Amino acid sequence: MGKRAKSSSPRAASARISRPLYARVRAVTGPLAEERGFREVQAERIEVTDPMDDSRVLDVWHEITWAQEVIDAPTAVQLARWALSVEKYVGG
């Protein structure tokens, strides 16, 4: 059986790493968000670059955005308070 060539691309390596990170975040935050009526609308990898040199990546964020439509202001305030109380960092 032949060996499959591994990509030496940093982006390809990052994609392999990203999958388990997103799965972990979904496992931790998904049930909490979904029980309050939120749904996942976006998952993206964001490179934080050096402001003086865009080619230099300082950090990489893996973000999942959850959203829901809200009909009235009191409900929006209640949900915003909950969202602000949720842990923003999911550790391993």
DSSP file (Angstrom, degrees, kcal/mol; ACC not computed):
  #  RESIDUE AA STRUCTURE BP1 BP2  ACC     N-H-->O    O-->H-N    N-H-->O    O-->H-N    TCO  KAPPA ALPHA  PHI   PSI    X-CA   Y-CA   Z-CA
    1    1 A M              0   0    0      0, 0.0     2,-0.1     0, 0.0     0, 0.0   0.000 360.0 360.0 360.0 133.5    0.0    0.0    0.0
    2    2 A G        -     0   0    0      1,-0.1     2,-0.3     0, 0.0     0, 0.0  -0.409 360.0-111.8 -77.3 153.3    1.4    3.4   -0.9
    3    3 A K        -     0   0    0     -2,-0.1     2,-0.5     1,-0.0    -1,-0.1  -0.608  26.5-122.0 -83.2 143.9    1.8    6.2    1.6
    4    4 A R        -     0   0    0     -2,-0.3     2,-0.2     1,-0.1    -1,-0.0  -0.727  30.8-115.4 -84.9 132.2   -0.3    9.2    1.4
    5    5 A A        -     0   0    0     -2,-0.5     2,-0.3     1,-0.1    -1,-0.1  -0.464  25.4-135.6 -69.6 133.5    1.7   12.4    1.0
    6    6 A K        -     0   0    0     -2,-0.2     2,-0.3     1,-0.0    -1,-0.1  -0.696  19.3-118.8 -87.7 142.0    1.3   14.7    3.9
    7    7 A S        -     0   0    0     -2,-0.3    -1,-0.0     1,-0.1     6,-0.0  -0.623  14.3-159.5 -79.0 135.8    0.8   18.4    3.1
    8    8 A S        +     0   0    0     -2,-0.3    -1,-0.1     4,-0.1    -2,-0.0   0.393  54.4 121.4 -92.8   3.4    3.6   20.6    4.5
    9    9 A S     >  -     0   0    0      1,-0.2     4,-2.2     2,-0.0     5,-0.2  -0.472  63.3-141.6 -68.7 131.2    1.3   23.6    4.2
   10   10 A P  H  > S+     0   0    0      0, 0.0     4,-2.4     0, 0.0    -1,-0.2   0.858 104.0  55.2 -59.4 -34.2    0.7   25.4    7.6
   11   11 A R  H  > S+     0   0    0      2,-0.2     4,-2.2     1,-0.2     5,-0.1   0.906 106.9  48.9 -66.3 -40.6   -2.9   25.9    6.6
   12   12 A A  H  > S+     0   0    0      2,-0.2     4,-1.8     1,-0.2    -1,-0.2   0.916 112.4  48.3 -64.9 -42.4   -3.4   22.2    6.0
   13   13 A A  H  X S+     0   0    0     -4,-2.2     4,-1.8     1,-0.2    -2,-0.2   0.908 110.9  51.4 -62.9 -41.1   -1.8   21.4    9.4
   14   14 A S  H  X S+     0   0    0     -4,-2.4     4,-2.7     1,-0.2    -2,-0.2   0.881 105.9  54.7 -63.9 -38.3   -4.0   24.0   11.0
   15   15 A A  H  X S+     0   0    0     -4,-2.2     4,-1.5     1,-0.2    -1,-0.2   0.895 107.2  50.8 -62.9 -39.5   -7.2   22.5    9.4
   16   16 A R  H  < S+     0   0    0     -4,-1.8    -1,-0.2     1,-0.2    -2,-0.2   0.882 114.5  44.0 -64.3 -37.5   -6.3   19.1   10.9
   17   17 A I  H  X S+     0   0    0     -4,-1.8     4,-1.2     1,-0.2    -2,-0.2   0.863 107.8  60.2 -73.4 -36.7   -5.9   20.8   14.3
   18   18 A S  H  X S+     0   0    0     -4,-2.7     4,-2.8     1,-0.2     5,-0.3   0.860  91.7  66.3 -62.5 -40.0   -9.0   22.9   14.0
   19   19 A R  H  X S+     0   0    0     -4,-1.5     4,-2.2     1,-0.2    -1,-0.2   0.918 104.8  41.6 -53.5 -51.8  -11.5   20.0   13.6
   20   20 A P  H  > S+     0   0    0      0, 0.0     4,-2.2     0, 0.0    -1,-0.2   0.840 113.2  55.6 -67.2 -29.2  -11.0   18.6   17.1
   21   21 A L  H  X S+     0   0    0     -4,-1.2     4,-2.4     2,-0.2    -2,-0.2   0.941 109.5  45.1 -65.8 -45.8  -11.0   22.2   18.6
   22   22 A Y  H  X S+     0   0    0     -4,-2.8     4,-2.8     1,-0.2     5,-0.2   0.906 111.8  53.1 -62.8 -40.9  -14.4   22.9   17.0
   23   23 A A  H  X S+     0   0    0     -4,-2.2     4,-2.2    -5,-0.3    -1,-0.2   0.900 109.6  49.0 -61.5 -40.3  -15.7   19.6   18.2
   24   24 A R  H  X S+     0   0    0     -4,-2.2     4,-2.0     2,-0.2    -2,-0.2   0.927 112.2  47.2 -65.1 -45.6  -14.6   20.4   21.8
   25   25 A V  H  X>S+     0   0    0     -4,-2.4     4,-3.1     1,-0.2     5,-0.6   0.922 112.6  49.8 -63.3 -43.3  -16.2   23.8   21.7
   26   26 A R  H  X5S+     0   0    0     -4,-2.8     4,-1.6     1,-0.2    -1,-0.2   0.898 110.2  51.0 -62.0 -39.6  -19.4   22.4   20.3
   27   27 A A  H  <5S+     0   0    0     -4,-2.2    -1,-0.2    -5,-0.2    -2,-0.2   0.869 118.1  37.8 -66.2 -36.2  -19.5   19.7   22.9
   28   28 A V  H  <5S+     0   0    0     -4,-2.0     4,-0.4    -5,-0.1    -2,-0.2   0.923 132.1  22.1 -82.1 -46.7  -19.0   22.2   25.8
   29   29 A T  H  X5S+     0   0    0     -4,-3.1     4,-2.6    -5,-0.2     5,-0.3   0.751 105.5  77.1 -96.6 -26.2  -21.1   25.1   24.6
   30   30 A G  H  X<S+     0   0    0     -4,-1.6     4,-3.2    -5,-0.6     5,-0.3   0.920  95.9  45.0 -54.8 -54.4  -23.6   23.6   22.1
   31   31 A P  H  > S+     0   0    0      0, 0.0     4,-2.0     0, 0.0    -1,-0.2   0.891 114.6  50.1 -59.8 -38.6  -26.0   22.0   24.6
   32   32 A L  H  4 S+     0   0    0     -4,-0.4     4,-0.5     2,-0.2    -2,-0.2   0.927 116.0  41.7 -63.7 -44.6  -26.1   25.2   26.7
   33   33 A A  H ><>S+     0   0    0     -4,-2.6     5,-2.4     1,-0.2     3,-1.1   0.921 113.9  51.5 -69.1 -44.2  -26.7   27.4   23.7
   34   34 A E  H ><5S+     0   0    0     -4,-3.2     3,-1.6    -5,-0.3    -1,-0.2   0.849 102.6  58.5 -66.0 -33.9  -29.3   25.1   22.1
   35   35 A E  T 3<5S+     0   0    0     -4,-2.0    -1,-0.3     1,-0.3    -2,-0.2   0.691 107.3  49.9 -69.8 -14.7  -31.4   24.7   25.3
   36   36 A R  T < 5S-     0   0    0     -3,-1.1    -1,-0.3    -4,-0.5    -2,-0.2   0.273 127.7 -98.5-102.6   9.0  -31.8   28.5   25.2
   37   37 A G  T < 5S+     0   0    0     -3,-1.6    -3,-0.2     1,-0.3    32,-0.2   0.530  76.8 138.1  91.9   6.1  -32.8   28.5   21.5
   38   38 A F      < -     0   0    0     -5,-2.4     2,-0.3    -6,-0.1    -1,-0.3  -0.486  32.8-162.2 -81.7 155.9  -29.5   29.5   19.9
   39   39 A R  E     -A   67   0A   0     28,-2.3    28,-2.4    -2,-0.1     2,-0.3  -0.977  28.5-102.2-134.5 151.2  -28.2   27.8   16.8
   40   40 A E  E     +A   66   0A   0     -2,-0.3    26,-0.2    26,-0.2     3,-0.1  -0.561  40.4 168.2 -73.0 129.5  -24.8   27.7   15.3
   41   41 A V  E     +     0   0A   0     24,-2.9     2,-0.3     1,-0.4    25,-0.2   0.567  60.9  10.4-116.2 -16.3  -24.4   30.2   12.4
   42   42 A Q  E     -A   65   0A   0     23,-1.3    23,-3.2     2,-0.0     2,-0.4  -0.968  45.1-169.9-164.0 144.4  -20.7   30.3   11.8
   43   43 A A  E     +A   64   0A   0     -2,-0.3     2,-0.3    21,-0.2    21,-0.2  -0.983  27.8 163.9-134.1 125.5  -17.4   28.6   12.6
   44   44 A E  E     -A   63   0A   0     19,-2.7    19,-2.8    -2,-0.4     2,-0.5  -0.990  36.6-131.7-147.0 153.6  -14.2   30.3   11.6
   45   45 A R  E     -A   62   0A   0     -2,-0.3     2,-0.5    17,-0.2    17,-0.2  -0.897  26.9-164.1-102.2 125.8  -10.5   30.3   12.1
   46   46 A I  E     -A   61   0A   0     15,-3.2    15,-3.2    -2,-0.5     2,-0.5  -0.953   8.4-150.3-119.5 122.2   -9.2   33.8   12.7
   47   47 A E  E     -A   60   0A   0     -2,-0.5     2,-0.7    13,-0.2    13,-0.2  -0.788   8.4-150.2 -89.0 126.3   -5.5   34.6   12.4
   48   48 A V  E     -A   59   0A   0     11,-3.1    10,-3.1    -2,-0.5    11,-1.5  -0.870  23.6-163.4 -95.8 115.0   -4.4   37.5   14.6
   49   49 A T  E     -A   57   0A   0     -2,-0.7     8,-0.2     8,-0.3     5,-0.2  -0.590  27.8 -91.9-103.1 161.5   -1.5   39.1   12.9
   50   50 A D  E >   -A   53   0A   0      6,-2.5     3,-1.0     3,-0.8     6,-0.2  -0.523  32.4-136.5 -65.5 126.9    1.2   41.5   13.9
   51   51 A P  T 3  S+     0   0    0      0, 0.0     3,-0.2     0, 0.0    -1,-0.1   0.742 105.4  44.9 -62.0 -20.7   -0.1   45.1   13.3
   52   52 A M  T 3  S+     0   0    0      1,-0.3     2,-0.2     4,-0.1    -2,-0.0   0.595 125.0  29.1 -96.3 -13.2    3.4   46.0   11.8
   53   53 A D  E X   -A   50   0A   0     -3,-1.0     3,-2.3     3,-0.2    -3,-0.8  -0.739  60.6-167.9-152.2  95.6    3.8   42.8    9.7
   54   54 A D  E 3  S+     0   0A   0      1,-0.3    -1,-0.1    -2,-0.2    -2,-0.0   0.678  87.8  65.0 -59.9 -18.5    0.7   41.1    8.4
   55   55 A S  E 3  S+     0   0A   0     -6,-0.1     2,-0.7     1,-0.1    -1,-0.3   0.632  86.6  82.4 -80.0 -11.1    2.8   38.0    7.4
   56   56 A R  E <  S-     0   0A   0     -3,-2.3    -6,-2.5    -6,-0.2     2,-0.6  -0.842  70.6-153.5 -99.3 112.4    3.6   37.3   11.1
   57   57 A V  E     +A   49   0A   0     -2,-0.7    -8,-0.3    -8,-0.2     3,-0.1  -0.744  14.8 179.8 -87.9 122.4    0.7   35.4   12.8
   58   58 A L  E     -     0   0A   0    -10,-3.1     2,-0.3    -2,-0.6    -9,-0.2   0.799  65.4  -9.6 -90.8 -33.4    0.7   36.1   16.5
   59   59 A D  E     -A   48   0A   0    -11,-1.5   -11,-3.1     2,-0.0     2,-0.4  -0.977  56.5-136.6-159.3 162.2   -2.3   33.9   17.5
   60   60 A V  E     -A   47   0A   0     -2,-0.3     2,-0.4   -13,-0.2   -13,-0.2  -0.994  16.0-160.7-130.9 126.6   -5.1   31.9   16.0
   61   61 A W  E     -A   46   0A   0    -15,-3.2   -15,-3.2    -2,-0.4     2,-0.6  -0.858   6.9-156.4-105.6 141.3   -8.6   31.9   17.3
   62   62 A H  E     -A   45   0A   0     -2,-0.4     2,-0.4   -17,-0.2   -17,-0.2  -0.938  25.3-175.3-115.3 105.7  -11.2   29.2   16.6
   63   63 A E  E     -A   44   0A   0    -19,-2.8   -19,-2.7    -2,-0.6     2,-0.5  -0.823  20.7-167.1-111.7 140.2  -14.6   30.8   17.0
   64   64 A I  E     -A   43   0A   0     -2,-0.4     2,-0.5   -21,-0.2   -21,-0.2  -0.995  15.7-150.7-119.8 128.9  -18.1   29.5   16.8
   65   65 A T  E     -A   42   0A   0    -23,-3.2   -24,-2.9    -2,-0.5   -23,-1.3  -0.873  10.0-169.0-103.7 127.6  -20.9   32.0   16.6
   66   66 A W  E     +A   40   0A   0     -2,-0.5     2,-0.3   -26,-0.2   -26,-0.2  -0.903  14.6 170.0-111.7 143.0  -24.3   31.1   18.0
   67   67 A A  E     -A   39   0A   0    -28,-2.4   -28,-2.3    -2,-0.4     2,-0.3  -0.956  15.9-179.2-147.7 163.8  -27.4   33.3   17.3
   68   68 A Q        -     0   0    0     -2,-0.3     2,-0.3   -30,-0.2   -30,-0.1  -0.961  33.2-108.6-159.8 154.1  -31.1   33.5   17.7
   69   69 A E        -     0   0    0     -2,-0.3     2,-0.4   -32,-0.2    -2,-0.0  -0.685  32.7-159.3 -84.9 138.8  -33.8   36.0   16.8
   70   70 A V        -     0   0    0     -2,-0.3     3,-0.1     1,-0.1    -2,-0.0  -0.966  12.2-161.8-123.5 136.3  -35.4   37.8   19.7
   71   71 A I  S    S+     0   0    0     -2,-0.4     2,-0.3     1,-0.1    -1,-0.1   0.833  70.5  31.0 -87.6 -34.9  -38.7   39.4   19.6
   72   72 A D  S  > S-     0   0    0      1,-0.1     4,-2.0     0, 0.0     5,-0.1  -0.888  73.1-119.0-131.6 160.0  -38.6   41.8   22.6
   73   73 A A  H  > S+     0   0    0     -2,-0.3     4,-2.7     1,-0.2     5,-0.2   0.886 108.7  55.5 -63.6 -43.8  -36.0   43.8   24.5
   74   74 A P  H  > S+     0   0    0      0, 0.0     4,-2.2     0, 0.0    -1,-0.2   0.902 110.6  46.2 -59.4 -38.5  -36.4   42.1   28.0
   75   75 A T  H  > S+     0   0    0      2,-0.2     4,-2.7     1,-0.2     5,-0.2   0.909 111.3  52.4 -67.5 -41.2  -35.7   38.7   26.4
   76   76 A A  H  X S+     0   0    0     -4,-2.0     4,-2.4     2,-0.2    -1,-0.2   0.908 110.4  48.1 -60.2 -42.7  -32.7   40.1   24.5
   77   77 A V  H  X S+     0   0    0     -4,-2.7     4,-2.4     2,-0.2    -1,-0.2   0.920 111.5  50.1 -64.6 -43.9  -31.3   41.6   27.8
   78   78 A Q  H  X S+     0   0    0     -4,-2.2     4,-1.9    -5,-0.2    -2,-0.2   0.924 113.9  44.6 -60.9 -45.4  -31.8   38.2   29.6
   79   79 A L  H  X S+     0   0    0     -4,-2.7     4,-2.9     2,-0.2    -1,-0.2   0.870 111.3  53.4 -68.7 -36.6  -30.1   36.3   26.8
   80   80 A A  H  X S+     0   0    0     -4,-2.4     4,-2.4    -5,-0.2    -2,-0.2   0.911 108.0  50.9 -64.5 -41.4  -27.3   38.8   26.6
   81   81 A R  H  X S+     0   0    0     -4,-2.4     4,-1.1     2,-0.2    -2,-0.2   0.921 112.1  47.2 -60.8 -43.1  -26.6   38.5   30.3
   82   82 A W  H >X S+     0   0    0     -4,-1.9     4,-0.9     1,-0.2     3,-0.8   0.947 111.3  50.7 -62.8 -47.5  -26.5   34.7   29.9
   83   83 A A  H >< S+     0   0    0     -4,-2.9     3,-0.7     1,-0.3    -2,-0.2   0.876 108.6  52.0 -59.6 -39.0  -24.2   34.9   26.9
   84   84 A L  H 3< S+     0   0    0     -4,-2.4    -1,-0.3     1,-0.2    -2,-0.2   0.745 107.0  54.4 -69.3 -22.5  -21.8   37.2   28.8
   85   85 A S  H << S+     0   0    0     -4,-1.1    -1,-0.2    -3,-0.8    -2,-0.2   0.648  86.5 100.7 -85.0 -14.9  -21.7   34.7   31.7
   86   86 A V  S << S-     0   0    0     -4,-0.9     2,-0.1    -3,-0.7   -57,-0.0  -0.482  88.0-100.0 -74.5 139.5  -20.7   31.8   29.5
   87   87 A E        -     0   0    0     -2,-0.2    -1,-0.1     1,-0.1    -2,-0.1  -0.347  28.6-159.2 -57.5 132.0  -17.0   30.9   29.6
   88   88 A K  S    S+     0   0    0      1,-0.1     2,-0.5    -4,-0.1    -1,-0.1   0.583  74.2  59.7 -92.8 -11.5  -15.3   32.3   26.5
   89   89 A Y        -     0   0    0    -64,-0.0     2,-0.7     2,-0.0    -1,-0.1  -0.976  65.3-161.0-122.0 125.6  -12.3   30.0   26.6
   90   90 A V        -     0   0    0     -2,-0.5     2,-0.1    -3,-0.0   -65,-0.1  -0.914  17.9-160.1-107.0 111.2  -12.7   26.2   26.3
   91   91 A G              0   0    0     -2,-0.7    -2,-0.0     1,-0.1     0, 0.0  -0.367 360.0 360.0 -87.5 168.3   -9.6   24.5   27.6
   92   92 A G              0   0    0     -2,-0.1    -1,-0.1     0, 0.0    -2,-0.0   0.411 360.0 360.0 -92.3 360.0   -8.4   21.0   26.9
